[in-house]
Amino acid sequence: MLARFRGWLKGKRQRWPYARIWMHALMAALGVTAAIWGACAALAVPVAQIFAENASHKLVQSAALAVATLASGIAVARGTGSPRYAALVTGVISFVGFLRETPTCRGDVEIFCVASDMRSSLMAVGAGVLIIATLAYARRDRPGSSGRFTLVSAGLWC
């Protein structure tokens, strides 16, 4: 199994030619964190309040995750094959991140919140979508399987 995975990684399939994405993502995350800290420090906001739970920058983070989820949804609708699967995985991860960053509804938070049981249920739906998509994608690459049969069988299997 490990040899097949290694062969797939080193095979001549489609690749994304952006080799330094991890370094650039890290630099962007550190830059955004420094910008938030700098802006709040300029407004004389204490450090403990800057990075507190449900702080004001969490709304910006939730908005970015919502935009990423929507963009991934559009990519899933327009894509085919491997790019569609990558967009689906990215979309579900962004959706789960959005749910995790949304505050839980309680006495002091009643606007832009989600109940904890609803959050868990939606995350389970996201995991189910990923399982079905992974099974469908794996079966699609096997010789002798049609696309329509693959989706139906993956849906019935789960």
PyMOL commands that set and color helices and strands:
alter all, ss='L'
color gray80, all
select helices_A, chain A and resi 2-10+21-42+47-50+57-78+81-101+116-140+147-157
alter helices_A, ss='H'
color red, helices_A
deselect
rebuild
show_as cartoon
